[in-house]
Amino acid sequence: ICIHAFARAWHDGSLPDFSQIAGRTASGIAQSLEAEACEDPLETALAALSLHDLDVGRDALRARVRRVADTFAARRGWPFSVFDTEGYGSPALTTALAMAALGRQTGLDEGWVS
């Protein structure tokens, strides 16, 4: 969540050195997810949202969003995922962030958002 908040703030604030920070952060996100073979939909959705805010290539974003979609369970939505170190979270939170990631990808593909 911290990386997502950081990426969003840096993007929305149009701060200096954005491309340098974005490159370093995006590669760290990708390495972390690949090393762990992440299947957690909440973590993957947060990574996808971060990659979107960091303006990285669409292929990297599309791969993360595809992982989010693959974890959807028909009629049950997305499962519970732990949000913080205390064990809090909810299926609704996971669903909200997963839908945000899917929406941004759709918006990019359709030209609705940049």
NORHU-V440872 format. One record per pair of residues at least 12 apart in sequence whose ideal C-beta (glycine too) atoms are under 6 Angstrom apart, sorted by the first residue. I is the first residue (numbers start at 0). GAP is how many residues later the second one is. Records with the same first field share a line. If there is no record, write none. Layout:
I = GAP ; GAP
This chain:
2 = 47
3 = 42 ; 45 ; 46
6 = 43 ; 46 ; 47
7 = 45
10 = 42
21 = 32
24 = 29
25 = 25 ; 28 ; 30
28 = 18 ; 21
32 = 14
39 = 41
40 = 27 ; 30 ; 37 ; 53 ; 57
41 = 39 ; 52
43 = 20 ; 23 ; 24
44 = 23 ; 52 ; 53 ; 56
46 = 17
47 = 13 ; 16 ; 17 ; 53
48 = 52
51 = 52
64 = 36 ; 40
67 = 30 ; 33
76 = 14 ; 18
77 = 16 ; 17 ; 20
80 = 13
